[in-house]
Each structure stands twice: as structure tokens, then as C-alpha cells.
């Protein structure tokens, strides 16, 4: 562990989620952090991309999640924050909004190298929902997007419907 400017710091190689897991379960001991900030990375974790984002996964993994409980609604929550490439009017302006919907056209590219098949993600972004209340719209307009997320992604309406049919 290095200390510079009065701040203790260390580096852990691996995915964002693995790095948080290693720190919390193997290194931190009783010195658990008050806050886990995952990122900063090039590119956005917007819309439905958050479902497979390693940086969002790392933020979810914080093992003292009860402190993130939205006591009014009794749900565990955290914030997904995305910064635009350029700030509107050169000033940081935060906008709370919902998750948009994003997909990709021609998302996979197949290549053959030395007799082996490799796939890479390529193609174009297709945003099917980037309405004015979404994270996509906010960042494209130059705002810092803040999307409150919950951890339990269960579809309780579908579950109740399925249980009633049993």
C-alpha cells in the first residue's frame, strides 16, 4: 500500500468487480470503506449496457449495502453516474433520470486467425429509447447523468402472475 498526499492507495489488477471483492474480502479487514466508486473508464455505462457493466457490478458488490437502503421505499439503491464528453455551457450540471434502452446493430465481427475463430464486438449503437428523461439524453445534451438503480431486478408482476397460474 502506498501513501501519498495523506491518502492510502493500492492497485489491484483484474475486473472492477474482482478488485472490489479482493479488497473487501481479503485486504480491508475491519477498515471497510464508506463508499465504493467504480470507474472511471472511457465510454459510458448507459441504458441497458449497465446490465453487463463491470464498473456497475463493482459498485453493487459493496458488502455493507444496508447503508445504501432507501429507507422510505425499503430498497437497496445506488447511483449510476455518467459524464458527457463536453459539459453543457462548460459547467457541471447534474440531471437525475431513468435508464434508457440501447442495443447494437451488427454487433459481432467474426475473424479467422491462425486457424482459430475470434469474435469481437463491433457495429453501431441503436438507441430505441433516449427520451428527455433518460441517461442517454442527459449525456448527449451535456449533462452529468445520475440514474438511481436498485439491486433486485426481479419482475414481481410477472412472478405474481406466474404464481397465480399454478
Residue, then its C-alpha position, 0 to 999 in steps of 0.5 A: x500500500x502506498x501513501x501519498x498526499x495523506x491518502x492510502x492507495x493500492x492497485x489491484x489488477x483484474x475486473x472492477x468487480x474482482x478488485x472490489x471483492x479482493x479488497x473487501x474480502x481479503x485486504x480491508x479487514x475491519x477498515x471497510x470503506x464508506x463508499x465504493x466508486x467504480x470507474x472511471x473508464x472511457x465510454x459510458x455505462x448507459x441504458x441497458x449496457x449497465x446490465x453487463x457493466x463491470x464498473x456497475x457490478x463493482x459498485x453493487x458488490x459493496x458488502x455493507x449495502x444496508x447503508x445504501x437502503x432507501x429507507x422510505x421505499x425499503x430498497x437497496x439503491x445506488x447511483x449510476x453516474x455518467x459524464x458527457x464528453x463536453x459539459x453543457x455551457x462548460x459547467x457541471x450540471x447534474x440531471x437525475x433520470x431513468x435508464x434508457x434502452x440501447x442495443x447494437x446493430x451488427x454487433x459481432x465481427x467474426x475473424x479467422x486467425x491462425x486457424x482459430x475463430x475470434x469474435x469481437x464486438x463491433x457495429x453501431x449503437x441503436x438507441x430505441x429509447x433516449x427520451x428527455x428523461x433518460x441517461x442517454x439524453x442527459x449525456x448527449x445534451x451535456x449533462x452529468x447523468x445520475x440514474x438511481x438503480x436498485x439491486x433486485x431486478x426481479x419482475x414481481x408482476x410477472x412472478x405474481x402472475x406466474x404464481x397465480x397460474x399454478 
